[in-house]
């Protein structure tokens, strides 16, 4: 494709030409269409609108998370021509928005893979950001007829899912791994595809970790509704009904597992997430028991029950965070689960039995 033969059309024009990538005409992030040798390509705005910001907030809290995605295919930023770079990413809308926001002033192509609405890192582990999907998307979009070069810039975090030599063998396109963070892409492209050590370093700051906690809280809240329903039924005939203090104890254990453990992750002794969560859950429960004066024979059964249940709850919730972290590996997660899950289950069951005995037979 020669740049002279390209034309940028406003969304809805050039209607006689087939679009390579279907999209919703009401999407404000589509700024127009680019006419290529293979068909129309949506031109993407690098400005985020209120709807984009609201959507990001909602998925952080687990609202509509499983359907927050765009159509896979080829998109354009600015006015790219046949020599412009091709960046590859996932069709998770949040990932897409983070990327396009950093591409203002750049003329490039975006090749978006069908990762089922999953971010690059997780999709690479699941195999949806992988060799076959990349090869398939190159073929479906006719990319080789749109650009004259044969280079693809993939996010570094997608490397585990892609066999670079296999992609080259099957398509003729070579794979170049870009920086970890989208904000470094401009500098990476300006340097001639050279990444500094800083660009290659995966960071997982406290803010990064806290940004992932809302969805864990929502998941815990959904589970809690069932637990509260069971406790309500038990309260109908319990000698010691579950009340506000029990709710505070439970809520504290949830916060320890879903918020405090991720926040303090590097500072907590040990490697296993379940251990880290259990340790903070234990400290919380001991403090709660001491404050309420349960270290006496009358409440000893209840105290032991809570010491078995609440730290186990914190451990389980903290262990869920392993899939969102740079602090572990897939094999490490499997190993930890094999050890931790049975211990959590046994401790929880024993603790629940003791609490119920105390509550029903007080």
Secondary structure by P-SEA (a helix, b strand, c coil): cccccbbbbcccccccccccbbbbcccccccbbbbccccbbbbbbccccaaaaaaaaaaaaccccccccccbbbbbcccccccbbbbbbccaaaaaaaaaaacccbbbbbbccccccccaaaaaaaccccaaaaaaaaaaaccccccccbbbbbbccccccccaaaaaacccbbbbbccccccaaaaaaaaccccccccccccccaaaaaaaaaaaaaaaaaaaaaaaaaaaaaaccccccccaaaaaaaaaaaaaacccccccccccccccaaaaaaaaaaaaaaaaaaaaccccccaaaaaaaaaacaaaaaaaaaaaaccccccccaaaaaaaaaccaaaaaaaaaaaaaaaaaaaacc
